[in-house]
Amino acid sequence: MAVPQGPNQRWSLDFVSDSLSCGRRFRILNVIDDFSRECLAAVVDTSLSGDRVGRELDRIAEMRGY
């Protein structure tokens, strides 16, 4: 499926990193619906493990449908 034809057909994930003025690093997980361009989640934390990403995706899918 090259181009989604409706919402929830394909989501994109991206991580953004930055640091506070004190030097402490943080990351943001962004989840975007490729069809509607809606931001489904922006999860901010100092550590985002693979398990955490999976839980966040499951949480979004429970709200929007699988």
PyRosetta script that sets phi, psi and omega in degrees:
from pyrosetta import init, pose_from_sequence

init()
pose = pose_from_sequence("MAVPQGPNQRWSLDFVSDSLSCGRRFRILNVIDDFSRECLAAVVDTSLSGDRVGRELDRIAEMRGY")
pose.set_psi(1, 100.4)
pose.set_omega(1, -176.7)
pose.set_phi(2, -73.8)
pose.set_psi(2, -45.1)
pose.set_omega(2, -178.2)
pose.set_phi(3, -124.4)
pose.set_psi(3, 121.3)
pose.set_omega(3, 179.9)
pose.set_phi(4, -64.3)
pose.set_psi(4, 142.8)
pose.set_omega(4, -178.1)
pose.set_phi(5, -101.7)
pose.set_psi(5, -0.9)
pose.set_omega(5, 179.6)
pose.set_phi(6, -169.2)
pose.set_psi(6, 169.2)
pose.set_omega(6, 179.9)
pose.set_phi(7, -63.2)
pose.set_psi(7, 152.9)
pose.set_omega(7, 176.7)
pose.set_phi(8, 69.1)
pose.set_psi(8, 11.2)
pose.set_omega(8, 176.0)
pose.set_phi(9, -83.4)
pose.set_psi(9, -31.5)
pose.set_omega(9, 178.6)
pose.set_phi(10, -153.6)
pose.set_psi(10, 134.1)
pose.set_omega(10, 176.3)
pose.set_phi(11, -116.9)
pose.set_psi(11, 148.5)
pose.set_omega(11, 174.0)
pose.set_phi(12, -113.6)
pose.set_psi(12, 145.0)
pose.set_omega(12, 178.3)
pose.set_phi(13, -118.1)
pose.set_psi(13, 145.6)
pose.set_omega(13, 175.8)
pose.set_phi(14, -151.7)
pose.set_psi(14, 145.1)
pose.set_omega(14, 175.4)
pose.set_phi(15, -108.6)
pose.set_psi(15, 139.0)
pose.set_omega(15, 174.3)
pose.set_phi(16, -122.3)
pose.set_psi(16, 136.9)
pose.set_omega(16, 179.3)
pose.set_phi(17, -120.9)
pose.set_psi(17, 148.5)
pose.set_omega(17, 174.9)
pose.set_phi(18, -159.3)
pose.set_psi(18, -179.0)
pose.set_omega(18, 177.9)
pose.set_phi(19, -139.3)
pose.set_psi(19, 153.1)
pose.set_omega(19, 176.7)
pose.set_phi(20, -79.5)
pose.set_psi(20, 169.0)
pose.set_omega(20, -179.7)
pose.set_phi(21, -62.2)
pose.set_psi(21, -24.2)
pose.set_omega(21, 178.0)
pose.set_phi(22, -81.2)
pose.set_psi(22, -4.7)
pose.set_omega(22, 178.4)
pose.set_phi(23, 98.6)
pose.set_psi(23, -8.6)
pose.set_omega(23, -179.4)
pose.set_phi(24, -71.4)
pose.set_psi(24, 128.9)
pose.set_omega(24, -177.2)
pose.set_phi(25, -87.8)
pose.set_psi(25, 150.8)
pose.set_omega(25, 173.0)
pose.set_phi(26, -144.9)
pose.set_psi(26, 161.1)
pose.set_omega(26, 180.0)
pose.set_phi(27, -128.2)
pose.set_psi(27, 153.4)
pose.set_omega(27, 176.4)
pose.set_phi(28, -126.9)
pose.set_psi(28, 125.6)
pose.set_omega(28, 172.8)
pose.set_phi(29, -95.2)
pose.set_psi(29, 120.0)
pose.set_omega(29, 176.7)
pose.set_phi(30, -107.9)
pose.set_psi(30, 132.1)
pose.set_omega(30, 176.8)
pose.set_phi(31, -120.5)
pose.set_psi(31, 122.2)
pose.set_omega(31, -174.7)
pose.set_phi(32, -122.4)
pose.set_psi(32, 136.3)
pose.set_omega(32, 171.2)
pose.set_phi(33, -78.7)
pose.set_psi(33, 120.4)
pose.set_omega(33, -174.3)
pose.set_phi(34, -67.7)
pose.set_psi(34, -26.2)
pose.set_omega(34, -179.6)
pose.set_phi(35, -79.9)
pose.set_psi(35, -53.4)
pose.set_omega(35, -174.4)
pose.set_phi(36, -88.0)
pose.set_psi(36, -13.0)
pose.set_omega(36, -175.2)
pose.set_phi(37, 63.2)
pose.set_psi(37, 19.2)
pose.set_omega(37, 178.5)
pose.set_phi(38, -77.3)
pose.set_psi(38, 137.0)
pose.set_omega(38, 174.3)
pose.set_phi(39, -81.7)
pose.set_psi(39, 112.4)
pose.set_omega(39, -177.2)
pose.set_phi(40, -83.5)
pose.set_psi(40, -26.5)
pose.set_omega(40, 179.0)
pose.set_phi(41, -163.0)
pose.set_psi(41, 147.7)
pose.set_omega(41, 169.7)
pose.set_phi(42, -137.2)
pose.set_psi(42, 97.1)
pose.set_omega(42, -173.7)
pose.set_phi(43, -99.2)
pose.set_psi(43, 119.5)
pose.set_omega(43, -177.5)
pose.set_phi(44, -109.1)
pose.set_psi(44, 130.9)
pose.set_omega(44, 177.3)
pose.set_phi(45, -163.9)
pose.set_psi(45, 166.0)
pose.set_omega(45, 176.9)
pose.set_phi(46, -81.5)
pose.set_psi(46, -16.4)
pose.set_omega(46, 178.7)
pose.set_phi(47, -147.5)
pose.set_psi(47, 126.9)
pose.set_omega(47, 178.5)
pose.set_phi(48, -125.9)
pose.set_psi(48, 96.6)
pose.set_omega(48, -178.8)
pose.set_phi(49, -78.8)
pose.set_psi(49, 168.5)
pose.set_omega(49, 176.0)
pose.set_phi(50, -60.8)
pose.set_psi(50, -38.0)
pose.set_omega(50, 177.6)
pose.set_phi(51, -63.2)
pose.set_psi(51, -41.4)
pose.set_omega(51, 179.7)
pose.set_phi(52, -64.6)
pose.set_psi(52, -42.2)
pose.set_omega(52, 178.1)
pose.set_phi(53, -61.2)
pose.set_psi(53, -43.3)
pose.set_omega(53, 178.1)
pose.set_phi(54, -61.2)
pose.set_psi(54, -42.2)
pose.set_omega(54, 178.4)
pose.set_phi(55, -63.8)
pose.set_psi(55, -40.8)
pose.set_omega(55, 179.4)
pose.set_phi(56, -65.2)
pose.set_psi(56, -41.5)
pose.set_omega(56, 178.3)
pose.set_phi(57, -65.0)
pose.set_psi(57, -40.1)
pose.set_omega(57, 176.4)
pose.set_phi(58, -62.5)
pose.set_psi(58, -40.4)
pose.set_omega(58, 179.6)
pose.set_phi(59, -63.1)
pose.set_psi(59, -43.7)
pose.set_omega(59, 178.6)
pose.set_phi(60, -64.8)
pose.set_psi(60, -44.2)
pose.set_omega(60, -179.0)
pose.set_phi(61, -63.2)
pose.set_psi(61, -36.0)
pose.set_omega(61, 177.2)
pose.set_phi(62, -63.9)
pose.set_psi(62, -36.3)
pose.set_omega(62, 179.8)
pose.set_phi(63, -76.5)
pose.set_psi(63, -38.3)
pose.set_omega(63, -171.9)
pose.set_phi(64, -101.8)
pose.set_psi(64, -12.7)
pose.set_omega(64, -177.0)
pose.set_phi(65, 98.9)
pose.set_psi(65, 148.6)
pose.set_omega(65, -178.8)
pose.set_phi(66, -85.8)
pose.dump_pdb("model.pdb")
